[in-house]
Amino acid sequence: MSNRRQFLAATGSAFAALMASGCVSLRGSAPSGQRLNMAGYGPLKTDPKGLLDLPEGFSYRLISSLGDAMDDGGTVPDKADGMGCIDIGNNEIVLIRNHELVASDDSGGPIAKGFGTHNGSILPGGTTNIVLDATTLEIKRQFRSLGGTIRNCSGGITPWQSWLTCEEAPTGPGQKYGDGLALNHGWVFDVPANATGLIDAVPLRAMGRFNHEAACVDPETGFVYMTEDRDDGVLYRFKPNTPGQLAKGGQLQAMVIDGITDTRNWDAISMTARKQFTVSWVDLDNVEAPKDDLRLRAKAKGAALIARGEGIHMGENALYFCSTNGGAKTLGQIFCLQPGRGLGPDKVELFFESESESQFNYGDNLCVAPNGHLVICEDQYTDIVDNHLRGITPEGRPYDFGRLHMQSELAGGCFSPDGKWFFVNAYAPTRTLAITGPWHT
């Protein structure tokens, strides 16, 4: 199987159904609980274990938890965030899981090598790999695969069988929160799925230094799209000199939308659903941005503002990305971008904008289910959180898919390559779950 086919399988084979006629977009229109349930799989059933409510016919199993012993002598670290699932052959799949750790957090044991240090000690942020039997989900190996980084928030899988893990931490010596740091941070790192332990941590500097969130790769072009978690962020695109070999450099760009400078809809409605806008891209220079001003320089060149860009997911013909607090109600937006791939201009539209907390409240990571629905992980910003897994149909109708009973965010949602299992993290304390059920009903 070619790398491209492997990649498309890993993102969910039914994505094409969602994309068959372009981005299907409707503004939120289902405020009642009854109508939300009618759009999805029915009402949520109370979990007797008190962890995660799901619809009838769906079940979960706990795969990995904070403090579990790993094969490298360490223990599973906390703050599990973005995650990807890749088929590595021999009836094995691997979950590559981010840990959004900072210098003061417990690393889960000594880290032999990594990118950066804090007061001489290797920083605890990075990734862990969980190798599973693809049939039984038995853990075959579990180990630390990247160390020495800060706040690895989200990322994205690649056609070359790896996970791009992104630092949400543009800081360094002499900068805000940078006391004790030896190096500048705010980079992307490439973690291979076939890693057997800690990799050499090589920052992909040409991809830019900013408050990274997530990434995805267009398998047709090799372009990498990246979100930025800031109220005044932009959407980035990296055009590699050699597709699939990001370390060889390339050109970083920012998205410009024809006639739109601000997609947030905060002060006035500038983007309405079901309307496509033409996209162009402006080149950015000095992308290592020692002043952490990349987004500001992009805006000065006409780049459109995105409110806290979070999860991003690539399908065969289009990609979706989430704005956590965009929209007139500041509850979140989802955009759809269709790359032209040399056949025409890129197009973007507002796919969904939440109008009530019952639709979704501060969406974060997102992916596509085997039936073509979007699945969004919530990360609410309230003293007491009530985070859900929210679904959105191809027609734009939202519904509840899961409800977490922990006081934690949901993160890292991704499907197994065969589409049977949906993996998701509870952020802290780390819980990694596998959900299965009648996805196509």
N, C-alpha and C positions, 0 to 999 in steps of 0.2 A: 504494500500500500504506500502511495506517495505521501510525502510530508504534508502536502496540501490536503489530501483526503483525510489523513489522520487528524489534522487540525479541525476540519469541518465536522468530523465525527465528534470530536471532543467538545465542540461548542453546541452540539445538539442537532441531530439530522433534520429535525422538523423546522428549523429556522427558515428554510426556503418557503414553507407554507405561509409564514408571516410576511415574507418579503415578496411573494409572487407578483403582487401588483403595486410594489413600492411600499412606502411607509403608510400604514393604516393609522389614522389619527382622529381621535374624538376628544373633546374636552370632557372632564369628569361630569357624569350625569346620573349617578346612582347614590343619592344620599342616604337612603334607608337601608337598615341591616338586611331586610328581606330581599331587596333587589341586589345587594352585594352578594348574598349567598346564591341567588339564582344565576349569577354570572359565573360562578365557580363550581365548587364540588359540594356545596351544601354547608350547613352550619358546622362550626367547630365542636368537637367532642372534648369534654374535660379530661385531661390526662390524669389518670389515677396516681401517677408518680409525681405530679405537680411540676413538670418541667416544660412540656411543649404540647399545647392543644393542636389537633389536626382534624381534618374532615373524616367522616366515616370511610373506612376502607384503607386509610393511610396509617402507617406506623413508622416508628423510628427506633434506631438502636444507638447507643452511646459507643463511639469509636475510641476516643482519646480524651483524657482529662488532665488538668493541671496536677503536676506532681507525679504522674505515671512514670515508671522507670523506662528509660530508652536504652537502645542497644549500645550507645557510645558511652554509657556510664552516667550520663546526665539525666535530668528529669524534664518532663514537658513544661515549658515556660508558660507564663501568663500572657494575657492580652492578645488572644488569637484573632486575627483580622482577615484580610483578603486571602483567597485560596484558589488554587486551580487543580484540576484533575486530568491526568495524562496516562494513556496506555503505554506501558513500557515493554510489552511482550511477555511471553512465558506465563500467560494468564495472570499478569500482575498489572495493577494500576497504582499510581502514586498520587497522593495529595501533597502538594507543596503549600505550606501554611505560613503566612506572615505572623510575626509577633511584634506588636507596636510598642516596644520597650524603650525606655530612656535610661540614662546613666544610673539613676537611683534604683532601678528595678532589679529584681533577682533574675539571674540568667539561667537558672536551672542547673548550675554546675559550671566548672571551669570551661572556658572556650580556648582551644589551643591556638587558633589563629583567626584573624578577621581584618576588616578594613581599618577601623579607627579605634582610638583609645580615649579614655577619660581618666585623667590623673594617673596615667600609666597602665590602667587596666583595660582590657578589650571590652568594648561596649557590648551590652547584652542583646541589642536588637538584631533581627535577622529572620531566618526561616528554619522550619523543621520539615522533614520529609516523612510521610507515613506510607510505607509500601504495603498494599493490601492484596490478598487473593481476590481476583476479579469476580469470582463466583460466590465465595462465602463471606467476603469482607474480613477474613481473619488477618490480623496484623502480622506481617512477616518480618518487617524491619521498621524501626522508628529512630530517627537520629537528627541531630542538628546539621544543617547543610550550609548556612551562611551566618557569620557573626561579625561584630564590629560595626554595626550600623545603628541608626536611630529611627524610631517610629516608622517601621515598615508597615505602611497602612494598607494599600491594596497593590494591584499589579495586573497581570494578564498572561495567559498562556500564549505560546508562539507556534508557528508552523514547524520550527526546528526542534520541537520537543523540549521546551524549557519554560520557565516561569520568570517573567520580568517583575522583580520586586522593587517597590518604589519607596524612597524615604520622604516622609512628610516632615522635613526638618531642614530648611535652609539656614543652618547655623554653623558656627565655627569659632575659632580662636578670636577673642576680642569682639564677638557679636552677641546679640541677645541670646541668652540661654547657652552661650558657648564657653563659659568658664570651665577650664580643665580639659577642653577638647584639643586634640593634637592636629586635627584636619578639618577642612570644610566638609559639610554634609549637605544633603539635598539631591541625591543622585539616584539613578536606576542601576540595578545589578541584574545579571542574567544567570539564573540557577538552572542547570541542566536536570532533566527528569531522571537521568541515569546516574546521578551523583550517588556515591556510596558513603559520603561523610562530608566534612567541611571542605568547601571549594575555596580556591583563591578568589578573594573578593576584589573584583576589578570594576571601578565605577565607570559608567558609560557617559563620560563628560560631555560629549558632543550632543547628547540628548537633552542637555540643559540642567541647570540647577534652579529649582524652585520648590514650592510646597506641593510636591507630587502627591497624587492620589492613586489613580489607576491607569492602565495602559491596555491597548489591544492592537493586534496586527492584522492588516488586510493581506490575506494570503496571495491575492492576485498581484499586488504591487510590492509587498514587503514594507509599506509605509506603516509607521507606528503612530497611533493617536493616543494622546495623554491628557488627562484632566488635572485640574489644579484646585485644591481645596482652600479657596479664599473668596470672600465676598465680591472682590473685584478681579477674579481670575479670568483666564481665557482658555480656549481649547487649542492644544498644540498638535502639530504633525511633524514627525521626523522622517525625512527622506534619506535613507542610508545610501552611501556610495555603492555598497554591495549588499543587495537584499539578503537578509539572514545573517549578516556579519556586522553587527552594530558597532563593534569595537573599531572598525575601520573608518568610522566617522560618517558624516553626512550633513544635511542642512536642516536646521530646526526652523519651523514656521509657526505662525498663528493664524487662526481662522478669522476672516473678514466676511461679514454677511452684507450683501447688497441692500442698502437702505436701512440697516439695523445696526446701531452701535451698542445697544443695551438690551439683552434678552430677558432681563430679570422681571419685568412687568411690575416693578415696585411702585414707581411714581405714576406711570401711565402704561396702558396696554400697548406695547410695541410689537409683540408677536402674538398672533392668534393661531389656534389650532387649524389643521387641515389646509394650511397655506405654505407652499414651498418657497424658499428664498435661495437665490444663487449665492454660492460660496466661492471665494478666492482665498489665496494664502499669501501672507507677507513673510519675507525672509527676516530672520532675527540674527543679530551679531552679538559678540561678547556673551555667548550663551552660558558661560560658567558663572556669570552674574555675581561677582563678589559682594555687590551691594543689595542683592536680593530684589532687583528692580526689573526683572525680565518682563513681568506682566505689564508694568507701567510703560515700558518702552514699546511693548506690543500694542497697547491701547493707543499710544501716540501715533502709531502707524495705521490705525484704523481697526484694530482687532475688536471683535464684539465681546462685551463683558458677559461672563457666566457667573451666577451666584453659586459658589462652593461646588464646583464640579466634583463628583464622586465616582460611582461605578461606571464602567464603560464595557460594552460587550460587542464583539464583532461577529456578524453572520456572513453569509456568502455575498450578499448584495448591499448590505447596509449595516450601520452600527447604531447602537443606542447609548446615550449617556445621561446620567442623572445629575440634576442640580438640587442640592439638599434643601436650600431655603429660598429657591426662586418662586416666582408666582405672586399674584396679587395678594394671596393669603399667607405668603411666605411659608407654605407647607411643602413645597417641592415641585419640580418639573422634570419631565423626561423629553429629551430631544432625539430625533432620528436624522442621521446624516447618511446620504447616499453618495458614495464616491463615483465620480464620472469615469475613472479608469481610462482616460484618454478618448472616450467616446462622446464626451460632453462635459459641461461644468458640474462640479459637485453641487448637491442640493441639501438644504437642511430645513426641518420643520419642527414645530412644537408638537410632539406626539401626545402628551398628556400633561395637564396642570391640575394639581390637587386643589379642590375647593372646600374640603372638610377633613378633619382628622380621621374620619371613618374611611376615607379613600386611601390616603397614606399620609403619614406625618414624618417628615424628614427622612426621605429615602436615601439609601447609601449604596451598597453594592447591589448589582442587578445582573440577571442572566435570563436566558430563554429556555423554557421548558420544552419537552418533546412534542407537546401539542401546539407549540407556537406562542404560548402565553409568556408574558414577562413575569418574572418573580423578583420582587424587590425586598431587600432587607431594611428594616427601619432602625434608625438611631436617633431617638428623641432626646431633646435637651430640656428635660424637666427634672425637678428634684425626685419625683417618683415616676418611673417610666413604665409604659405599657406597650412594649415593642412587638410588632407583628411581622410576619411574612405576608406581603400583599401580592396578589396576582392582578394582572391587567390583560384582558382578552385582546386578540388582534383588532377587535372593533373599538377598543378603548374603554371597556367597562371594567371597573375595579372590583375586587372582592377580597375577603380574608382567606388566607391559606393556612396560617399558623399564628399562634400567640405564645410568646415566651413568658414564663412565670418568674424568671430570674430578673433581678434589677441590673440588666446588662443589655448591650446592643446585640443585634444579630448581624453577622458579617460573613463574607467569604462564600456566598451561595454559588454552587457550581454542580453540574451534572456529570455522572460517570459517562464514559464514551458510548456505552450501550443505551444510555438514557433511562436506565432502571432506577438509579439512586441519585438523590439530591443530597449533597453534602452542605452543611452549614455550621458555622461556629457561633457559640455564645462567647462573647468577648472576654469577660472576666467574672469569676474564675474560668479559665479555658475549659470549654466543652466542645468537642467536635462530634456532630451527629450525622447519621445517614438516614434519610427518609425515603420510603418507597410506597407505591400505591398505584391506583388506576389512572395514570397520567392522561390517557387518551379519552377517558369517559367524559 
